[in-house]
Amino acid sequence: MLETPEERIRLLKAGISSKTIETLYIIYNNFKVVRSPVLCDLKPKL
């Protein structure tokens, strides 16, 4: 599932968020996440 960029583009155009597509890609391709990425938001929130 989601093997080609065209499949991912169709999902984006259908309104599915990139984060959801990434999660689906990890689940359906049996990837194992061994460490959570460190994410930093450098923009100040007003």
VMD Tcl script that draws the C-alpha trace (Angstrom):
set ca {
  {0.00 0.00 0.00}
  {1.14 3.51 -0.80}
  {4.06 2.19 -2.83}
  {4.06 4.90 -5.46}
  {4.09 8.68 -5.13}
  {0.92 8.79 -7.26}
  {-1.02 6.88 -4.60}
  {0.10 9.32 -1.92}
  {-0.74 12.31 -4.12}
  {-4.27 10.96 -4.66}
  {-4.75 10.75 -0.89}
  {-3.46 14.31 -0.42}
  {-5.85 15.58 -3.09}
  {-8.69 13.71 -1.37}
  {-8.02 15.79 1.75}
  {-6.13 13.28 3.88}
  {-3.34 14.89 5.91}
  {0.28 14.03 5.25}
  {0.66 12.88 8.87}
  {-2.17 10.37 8.40}
  {-0.64 9.14 5.14}
  {2.72 8.71 6.89}
  {1.06 6.72 9.69}
  {-0.78 4.50 7.19}
  {2.46 3.94 5.28}
  {4.24 2.80 8.45}
  {1.38 0.51 9.53}
  {0.63 -1.14 6.19}
  {4.28 -1.72 5.28}
  {5.07 -3.30 8.66}
  {7.72 -0.79 9.65}
  {8.79 -0.72 13.28}
  {9.43 2.66 14.89}
  {12.31 2.10 17.28}
  {12.59 5.65 18.54}
  {10.23 8.58 18.43}
  {11.63 11.53 16.48}
  {12.38 14.72 18.34}
  {10.24 17.45 16.84}
  {10.83 21.10 17.57}
  {8.52 23.94 16.71}
  {10.78 26.99 16.48}
  {7.95 29.41 15.68}
  {6.74 31.36 18.72}
  {3.03 30.94 19.44}
  {1.21 34.22 19.86}
}
mol new
graphics top color blue
foreach p $ca { graphics top sphere $p radius 0.5 }
foreach p [lrange $ca 0 end-1] q [lrange $ca 1 end] { graphics top cylinder $p $q radius 0.2 }
display resetview
